Amino acid sequence: MSVEALIDLLLHFASLSLLAIGGALGLAPEMRRYLVDEQQLMSGTAFTEAIVIAQAAPGPNILFVTLLGWQAGGAWGALATTVGLLLPSSLLTWWGARFKRQREDAPWVAAVRTGLSPIAIGLTAAAGWVVSAGNNGSDGRLWALGGAALLIVLRSRINMLWLILAGALAGILLEAG
């Protein structure tokens, strides 16, 4: 990967960093558009697999960004995507926390916090859509499994790890059958 391409990757992920309301996973649709469709740095399958592997691994779920960078441009690509995504948002968060602390009682502070929640939910739902569509999204069995998981989450207090285990077992059975 050329130096120009690495700088472009760094700058693109830095611009995405400022849009990461609710977490980096909400940016997956734009990351996929850029890395797979526009730049053709990886396949759609490799993109989906990087997200799935990072989400299954222990640790922060931002690991998928590093894996995407690794797939796109090796060690330098991993560094570009990770620094690009972490640095601007970290600086903005540091500044925002100081600003908020000084204006804690202002009514607009609560309004902004309340207004960002639906945006975060929408971005996360879009990421789920991209991952599902990239992983044989036309398979009705996967949609049924996702719907069942959603109902269980909404109606029970079962630990999410059990749902992840059940999903993995269902995936194994679907592949075998």
Buried (B, 14 or more C-beta within 10 A) or exposed (E): BEEEBBEBBBEBBBEBBEBBBBBBBBBBBBBBEBBBEEBEBBEBEBBBBBBBEBEEEEEEBBBBBBBBBBBBBEEBBBBBBBBBBBBBBEEEEEEEEEEEEEEEEEEEBEEEEEEEEEEBEEBBEBBBEBBBBBBEEEEEEBEEBEEBBEEBEEEEEEEEEEBEEBBEEBBEEEEEE
